[in-house]
Structures are given as structure tokens and as C-alpha cells.
Amino acid sequence: MKVVNLKQAILQAWKERWSDYQWAINIKKNFPKGATWDYLNLAEALMEQAMIGPSPNPLILSYLKYAISSQMVSYSSVLTAISKFEDFSRELCVKSLLEIMDMFCHRLSCHGKAEECIGLCREPIPYRNLLPAKEPIHKALSKQFQAVLRKGWVDSRALHLFESLLNMGGVFWFTNNLVKELLRETQREWANRVVELLYSIFCLDTQQITLTLLGTILPNLLTDSAHWHSLADPPGKALAKLSVWCALSSYSSHHKGTFSARQRKRQREDIEDYNSLFPLDDTQPSKLMRLLSSNEDEPVALSSPDRSMSSSLSASQLHTVNMRDPLNRVLANLFLLISSILGSKMAGPHTQFVQSFMEECVECLEQGSRGSILQFMPFTMVSELVKLPALAKPKVVLAITDLTLPLGRRVAAKAISAL
């Protein structure tokens, strides 16, 4: 009968939105204390009420945390109550239970009988696969990813462990090691499966992982000749696909609803202004380059956070793209690197990667993906891209050039006539 009354007291506190200390005062007034309130099964009653729905009840959970902190309940009773939870598909509930165990795991000790000590050790066993393994975290990450790869999908348990490893190792360590897992796959079917799994795992922190992937990991692979062999097809093509997917996903979500009507309005600059800023032939001096290379003490009309970067963008982008935004800067720098690779005379797996990257950009654009990242591509890249057999097609030229700009139309016409 006392347990029923206890449940009623918990529900009354929840309905009236009592704070944790108000609830504790009420419990102490209405229920006599033994050594603790364990004889009432207080921890189990709180756990039962807090975990009724698909997500934990934050108010009732705060009562349990207060009871633990004020030693109203023993650690063993809390572990016993947690061990009775079996629905691991409710990941928010599981996460809350792990946080509760983390509150007192460093304080656990047992001075009772041998069987009591063994029983206390057995309580957290159902959660052993959800906690980071007692081994180097790079091995734990590799082992968990291989298990997910064999299974073919990422369940809630694996996702929780991936999140724990991400928090422990940091974004660069996490992303870099998972990219290494992708580059180890030499079979096309398995490489494509890894891309789909990694894309789902990267949703844990899409923005930061994308910035790390495009801004650090890819430039390191593309500029270091010792890593070029790892970019050969099929793992290289799979990495290009993953990179484009992450870039498009981050860009479309990051810039959703950020453009005003004034920014969307097509600008009607005169074509001669474009010619003076971005000459189509290398012999004609560039007005923009002269401005950007002027003395720092002199006033510059077209100043930007990164001048060398801005000189390679289209004229409209100089006005509409905020280069202080980290994602914009990373994308612009990546396309500048790709442009320099295409313009160099050295071919290899890294140029094959660049071709796969651009092919995936075009394919995603044709499928109607939102937020094109091709606006960061320098105009000078078009003439280099059409030299690649797979991209030497009129529809590709039309897809990768901005036809709303006079200069874009001229570049496209010149490239198509050269096919």
C-alpha cells in the first residue's frame, strides 16, 4: 500500500510542477525514514514513472537525481532499478540512464557479503555494450564500425557509442578514422555501403564534420602525394560521393531561409564590367587582380576577408556570398584547390578523385538537390573540366556554369564550341 501512495505522491508532484527540493521535503514529511528510503523502492518508483513514454520525463528524472545527490536512495537500489529497464530502442531513455549512472559510478564500493558485492557488479551488465570499451578508442571505433558494416544499418546502441566516441576523440579524430575505414574498402559494393553508413553516422554533427572533411582531410589527401594511391577508384570515388553529399546537406540546411529578396534578385551588370574583372583569356590584365594586389595602405574598392579567394569567384558572388562564414570559406578554398589540380600537368589518382567529385556534383544538381555548391567554382575551371572525357558534354557545361550571368553564358558558349 505504501508503494501505491508513493506513486500517488510522485504523480501529484509532477502535476503540480513541484521543484526537486519541494518534492523531497514532501517525501520526508509523509514517509518515515529508515537508513534510506530504499524500503519504499523509491528509486524504482521514480524510474518507472520517468520512463513511461518514448522519452524520459525530465521533471521526475530530476527528482531521482536529487534523491541520488542527497543520498535519499542508495546507489545499489538505483542500479537495480536501472537494470530492470529493457527497452533499448528508446535511445533518449537509455542516454538518460547512462547519465544517471555516470553521476555516481566513481563512488561505487561494496563492503557487504560476497554475494551482495557480486550482485552489485552484475547490475550494469545490460549496459556494457553501450559504454565505450576499455581499449584504445580507435580500436573501439573500428570494431564498432565493422560490426555496423556487416549488419548493414546503424541501430540506436551503435549510434550512442559513436556519439560517445565522437565526444571523446573530437571531430577531426572521429572523421579522419572513419574516412580511413572507407579508403580501406577495395570492392565497389562495400565502398558504396560504407558511404551510406557514414552519411548516416555523420548526422551526429553534420556541420562540424563537413567542415573538417572538406577543410582539412580532403586537402591533406589531395596535396600529399604519399596519400594519392588511396584516392584510386573505388574508394576514392566513394569518398568523392560522400564529400559531395555532406557538402550539399550542410550547405542547404545552413543557408535555408538566409537569403533576402534583394539578394535573390538578379543583378543586371554590364558585360564589360565582367570582362574587366574576369578576362576570358590569360593575356588580358585583370582589373580585380590589380585591385587585390594593391598596397595594403591604399583604399581597395573590392576588399574581402580573403582576397585571393574572392578573385576566383563570379562577380555576383563577390556581393552575395559572405566569406566570413566558415562553410563558405571551406567550399571556396576546396574549389580553388580542385582548380589548381586540374590546371597542373601531373595526373594521378588525385585527378581521378577530382573528376569523380565534379561528376557527383553534376549528378546531384540534375536530380534537383537544393543549394548548389558549384557557385563557388572559379570560372577558369570550366575550360579545364571539359578536357576530361567524362565531363566533355554540353549538358555538363550548362550545369556547372551560372547561366544567369552574362559572363557565365560567355564561358559556357566558349567551352561548348571547343568540344
N, C-alpha and C positions, 0 to 999 in steps of 0.2 A: 504493500500500500504506500510505503514511503517513496518508492521509485515513481509511482504514478503522480504523487504530489510534487515530486521533484521536477518531473516533466512539465507539470502544470505551471510551476514557478518559472521554469525556463521560457515557456511559451508566453507567459504573462509579461516577463521582462522584454521579450522580443517585440510583442505587440505594442507595449508602451514605450519602446525605444530607450530602455534604461542604458546608462553607460556601464562599463565593466565594473567600476568600483561600486556603483549603486546596486548592481546585481549581487556582488559579493557581500555587501552589507546585509542585504535581504536574506541571502542564504544563511549567513552566520546568525541572524536573528531567529529564523524559523526552524533551523535544523541544528540539533545539538552536535557538538564536535567530539569525535573520538581522537585518535592520534592524528588522523586526517579525515577528510570526508570520503575516503575510499569505500567505507562500508555502505555508502549510498550508491556506489557505482557512478559517482559524479562525472568522471571523465568519459565513461561510456555513454551516459545520458546526453552529455553535451555533444559528443561526436555523432551520435545517432541523429540528433536534431539538426546539426550543422550540415550533414551530408545527405540530406533528403533529396535535393534537386540535382540537376546536371552540373551546377557549380556550387561551391560551398557558401553557406550563409555567413557573410562577414561579421555580423554583429554577434551571433552565437559563437563563432570562432574566436572572437575577441574575448568572450567570457572564458573559454578554455585556456587561452594564452595567459590571461590574468590569473587563473587558478594555478597554472603551472609556475608562473613567476612568483606568486605569493605562497607557494607550497601548500595550497589547499588540497592538492592531489599529489600522489607520489608519481615518480617517473615510470615505475613499473606498471601502474594502472593505466597510464597514458599509452604506453607501448602495447599493453594488452588490448586496449580499445582500438588502436590503430591497426593491429594485426588482424582484427576481425573484418576490416574493410577489404572487399574482394573485387569490386567493380573498377578495374584499372582502365577501362575505356573512358572514364570521366577524368580526363587529364588535369583539369583545373583542381579537382578534388585531390588527386594524387599529389600535385605540386604543393598544395596547402599542407597535406600531411607530412611531406618531406621537410617543409619549412618548420613545422612544429617539432619534428624530431631533431632538426638542426639546432633548436633552441637549447637543448639540454644534453646532446649526445656526448659532449666533452666533460660532463659532470657525472656520468653514469659510473656507479660502482655497486658492488654487492658484497655484503658481509654476513649473509644468512647461510642456510644449509646448502649443500652441494646441489641438490635438485632444484632449489629456488634460483641459484645462480645460472644453472643450465637453462631453466625456463625463461629467465630474463634475456639470455643470449639468443634464444630461439625466436623471440617476438618479432624482431625486424626482418627475419629471413624472407618473407614475401617481397620485400623491397630491395633485396640485394642486387637485382638486375637493373634497378632504376638509378642506383648511385654510381658515381664514377668508380671504375675498377681500381684496385690497389696495384697499379702498374703504371709505367710511363704513359702519359696521356696520349702521345702519338700512337702507341700500340693500341690503346683503348679505342681511339678514333678509327684506326684502320680495321680493327677487329669488328667493331660495330657496323662500319660501312660495308664490309664484305658480307656480313650477315644480312644486311638490308638488301644488298645486291642479289644475293642468292634467293631471297624471298620475293623480291620484285616490287616491294612497296615499303613505305615508311609508316610504322604504326606509332601510337602515342608514346609507348615506352621508349622506342628508339629516338623519337623526336625530343623527349625530355632529356635523354642522355646527350644528344647532340647539342642541345641548348646549354647543358651544364659544361660540356667541353668547350663550347664557344666562349662562355663566360670565364672559364679557367685559362684558356690559352690565348684569348684575344682574337680579333677579326683576321689579322694577317696570318697568324699561325693556322687558324681553322681553315681559311680559304685556301691557303697555299698547300696544305697537306691533302685537302680533298681534290684539288686540281692535280696533284701528283697521282692520286688514285685513278683519275680519269686518263692521264697520259700513260699509265701502265697497260691500259686495255688495247690490245692489238687486233681484236676482232670487231668488225663494224657493228654487228648486232649488239654486242655487250657495251661498246662505247656509246651507242645511242641510248641504251638503257641507263647508263651512268649519267648521261646528260639530263634525262628526265628526273632521275632521283635527286641529283644535285640541285636542279632548279627548284624542286620542292623543299629541299633542306635549306637552301639559301633564303627562303622566305622567312627564316628566323630573324634576319636583319638585312633585308634586301638592299637598302640604300648603302649601308656601310660596306657590305660585302661587294657590291658592284663597284664602289669607288676603289676598293682595294684590288679587285680583279683587273679593272680597266686601267687604273692609275699606277699600279706597282707591279703586279705579277706579269701581265702581258708585256709591258715594256721591258722587263728583265728578260723574258724569254725571247723577245724579238731582237734585242740588241746584243745579247751574249751568244756568240757563235757556238759555244760549248753546249748550248741548250737547243740548237736548231734541229737536231735529229729527233727530238721528242715531239716536234710540231708536224712530223710527217703524217700523212693520211694512213689509218682512220682516226687516231686520237687527236691529231691536230685539227681536222675538220670538225670533230665533235666539240673540241674546245671553242672553236670559232662560233659554232651554233649556240653553245651555252653563253658565250660572251655577248652575242647579239641579243639573245632572249633577255638576259639580265639588263642590258643597256636599255632596250625598249621598254621593259617593265618598269624600271626605275624612272626613266625619263617621262613616260606617260603618266605615272602616278605622282611624280614630283611636280610636274608642271600643269597638272589638271586644274583648270579654272584660274590660272595665274595670269593669263593674257587678257588685257583690256581690249575694248572695241577699237581704240585708237591704234594699238599695236597690231591688231589683225587687219586693219585697213591697208590695202595695197598702196604702196608709195609709187608716185609717178615721177621718178627722177629722169633727167635727160640721159640718153645713152652715151653722150660724150663724157659725162661725168664718170660713168662706169669705165670707159676706156682709159681715162686719165688715171683712175685709181688702180684698175686691174688690166693692164695691157695683155692682149692675147698672144703676142709674140715676145720673146725674151729680149729682143734688141731694143724695144721701146722703153725708155726710163719710166719707172713707176712713181707717180706723184705721191702716193701713200707711203711708199718705201722711203722716199726722200723726207717726208714729214716725220716718219717714225725713227729715222736715223739721225735727226737733227740734234743739236746740242741740248742737253737736259735743262740748261738755264733758259733756253728760248721757249716762248709760248708755242705749244703744239695744238693745232685745232682738233686733231683726231686722236686724242690721248685715250688710253685704255689701261686696265690693270696689267695686261700682258701684251706688249706692243707687237712682238714678233708673231704672236698668235693671231692678233686681230688683222694683220696684214694678209693673212691667208683666207679670211672669211669673206663672204659676199658683202656688198655694201649695205644691204638692208640689215644684215645680221650685226653690223657694227652699231646699229641703232637699237635693235630689239633684244639682242642676247646679252644677258647680264653675266659678264665673265668673272664676276666675284663669286658666283655660285659654284660650289665645288664640283658638282656633276657636269656643268657646262665646261669648266676648265679641263676636267679629265677627258671628256669626249673630244674637245678641240685638240688637246695635246696628242691623243691617240691617233686622230686622223692626220695630224701633221707627221707623226712617226710613220704611219702607213704610207703617206705620200712620199716621204724620203726613201722608204724601202722600194717603192715602185720606181722611183727615179734613179736608183742605184743600178750599177751594171752587174751586181753579184746576185745570182739566182740560187735558190735552195729551198728547203722545207719552209723557211720563214716567208718566202714569197708565195708559196703554195697556201700557207695559212692565211695570208692577206687576201688572196683570191677567194678562198672559202668564206672568209669574213664578209667580203663585199657581196658575194653571191647570196649569202644568207640575209643580208640587209635588203637586197632587192626582192628576194622571195617573200620576206615578211611584209615589205611595202606593198607587193602585189596582192597579198592576202588581206590587205586592209588594216594593218596594225596601226594603232594610234600613236602619235608622237614620233615623227621621223627623225632619226639621228643623223641622216645624211646631210642635213643643213649645215653640219659642222665640217663637211668635206670641202677642202680648198678646190677652187675652180681648176687649178693646174692638174688635179688628179684625173680628170676626165680623159685627157689625151693619153695618159699612162694606162688607164684601165682598159681602154679599147684595144690596147696592144695584146691583152691576154685573150686567148682564143675563146674561153668560156664566156667572156663579158663583151666580146666584139659583136654586139647585136643592137639594132636600133632601139628596141624596146628597153634594153638595159640603159642606154644613154639617156633616153627620155625619163627613165625612172630616177636616175641619180643626179639629174640637173634640175635646178629650180626654174621652171618654165614661166613663172610669174615675173621674173626679172628680165629686162632686155639683154643683159649680159649672159644670163643663163640660156636664153634662146640662141644667142650667137654661138656660145660654146657648144651647145648641143648640135646645132646645124653644122659647125665646122667638124665635129667628131664624127657625125653620121656620114658626111661627104667623104671622110677619109677611110671609111670602112671598105 
